[in-house]
């Protein structure tokens, strides 16, 4: 009798965990519906960005200060508007990177993170607020980006980058794109060698930051 009771209790606990997981998934879907953004849980093909031929009056007003920079100018702004960037990790580095790219007028931001927002994240992950706790970080970041600049196309991915999906995912972003491995993700080097190498990487542990330049050669990957 005691053994049967323990078995039933264990089964009940397992079912309660399943129910909690389903409730969390339902809450995520409801938040997605409310925001108008689709949360991607798998890699799906993306349509190419439409290239702008000219800046609108609103664009000129919004980006007027950076248009004065000789390194950028009108053509540079047009190039930004047709550029796609994938950010892996919407945490302490991914958040400000997404924020500034969106403010600058990037065309498309892929935001990938498999984690949910926690209270302990908020002091450094600036795109998330108290109301975003338990929400997928990718969706929380995407909503903040859209509030900042509604012209930016945001693709939130609630999944983990792995050797199984990396090639399919990153191929959808141009070879010239800088990819920020903000969680210092290490993939099998066979996958890395099939991709355009990232020009830079950065990693963050609490408030200590590391950054560097990758030297990728055939046969070995040096980080």
N, C-alpha and C positions, 0 to 999 in steps of 0.2 A: 504493500500500500504506500509506504513512504517513498519507495523508488519510483512508483507511478506518479506520485504527486510532484516529485522533483522533475521528472521528465516533462510533465504537463506545464510546470512553471517555466522550464527552459524554453518550451515551445511558445508559450505566451510572451515571454520576453523577446523572442525572435520576431514574432508577429508584430509586437509593439514597435520594434525597430523598423520593420518594413513599412508600417503605417506612418511613422514619423518621416521616413524618407519620401513616401508618396505625398505627404502633406507639404513637405519642403519643395518638392518638384512642382506641385500644384501652385504653391505661392509664387514660385519663379515664373511659371507660365502666366499667371494673372498679372504680375508686374510687367512682364514683356508686353502683354496685351494693352495694359494701361499706357505704356510708354510708346507704343507703336513700333518698337524695335524687335526684331526676331533674334532670339538667343540660339546660336548654332551649337549643337552638341556633336556634330560631325562635320567633316570637311565637305563642302559642296562647291560646285563651279560658280565663279563670279563673272558677271558681264563686264566687258572692258569699260573703263571710264571714258566719258565723252569729253573730248578736248575742247576747251574754250578758244575762240578765235579773237576775242577782245574782252577787256574788263568792262563790267557795268559801272554805272555811276556809283552804285552802292559799294562795289569792290574798291573803287578808287578812294572813296571816303573812308572805308574801313582800314585799308592797307596803306593809306597815304604816307605814313611815316616811313615804312620800310621800302616803299617805292622810290624814295629819295636816295636809297643806298645804291651806289654805282655797281656793286656786286650783284644786285638783284634787279631792280628796274621792272618795267612792265613785262618783258619777256620772261624774266625769272619768276614773276608772280604767276604768269600763265603756265609755266612749267610746273610750279608747285601744285596748281589746281588739277593737273592731270597725273600727279604722282601718288602711288600707293605705298604705304608703309605698314609693315607688320610689327607690332610690339608684343613680345612674349613676356608676360608678367605685368599685371596692373597693380604693382606695389609701390615701394618707396622711390624707385627710379622710373618705372613705367608711367606712373601718374603725371609727374611734371613733364615728362617727354611728350605724352599725349596732349597735355594741356597746351604746351607751347607750339606744337605742330599744328594743332587745331586753330589756335589763335593766329598763326602765320598764314593759314589758308591752304593747308594740305588737302588733296582731293579725297583720298580714302584712307581710313585708319582701320587696320585689323587689330583687334584687342583680344588677346588670348590669355586666359587664366582659368585654372580648374578649381580655384578656392572661392570661399565666401568671405564677405566683409565681417571682421570682428572689431570689437571696441578697441582692442589693443593696436589696431592698424591706424586709427584715425589721426594720431599725432604726426604722422609722416606721409601717409598716403592720401594726398590732398584732394583727390577727386571723390572720395567717399565721405559721407556724413553719418550722423547718428541714425538717421532714418533708413540707412542702407544696410544696417546690420542683418546678417544672415542672407543677404542678397548676393547673387553671383557677382564677383568683382568685375568681370568683363562687362556685364550689363550696367552696373553702377557707374563704371568709368564712361561707358558709351553715352549714358543719359546726361552725365555732367558735360561731356564734350559737346553734345548736341545743344545743350543750353548755352554753352559758350559761343558756338558757331554752328548754326543750323545748316549751313551749306556743306559741311563735311559729311561724307558718307561713312558711317560707323558700322563695322561688322564685329559684333561681340561673339567670341568663341568660348564656350564653357567646356573646355576639354584640356587635356594635358598633351603637350608636344612630345612625340615619341618617334622612334625610328620607323614606326609603321605609318605614321601620317605626315611626317615632316616634309617629305619630298612632294607629296600631293598638295600640301598647304602652301609651302613657300614658293612653289612654282607659279602660283597665282599672283605673286608680287614681283615687280620688275627686278631684273638683275642689278640695276643701279641703286636699288633701295637699300638703305641701311637697316639692318635688323638688330634690335636691341635684345640681347639675351639677358634680361634683367634678373632672372632667377639662376643665371649661370648654368643653364641646362646643358648636359653633356650627352650627345647622341653618339651612336656607333659611327665611326669615322667613314664607313662605307657610304652612309647616307650623306654626310657632310660633303664628301668629295663629289657627289652627284649634283650638288647645288652651287649656285654662284656664292662664293665665300663672303660672309659678312665682313664689312670693312672695319667694324669695331665691335667690342663687347663691353658690358659693364655689369658689375655685380654689387649688391648691397647687403651688408649684414648689420642690422640695427642702424647705427648712424655712421658706421665705418664703410667707406666706399673704395672699391678697387676698379680700375679701368685699364685698358691696354689696347694694343693692336694685334690682330691675329696674323700669324704667318702660316698659311696653309699650303703644304706641299704635297705632291702625289706620294702616296704610300704612308704618310704620317700626318697627324694633326697636332700642331703645337698651339697650346693655349697658355 
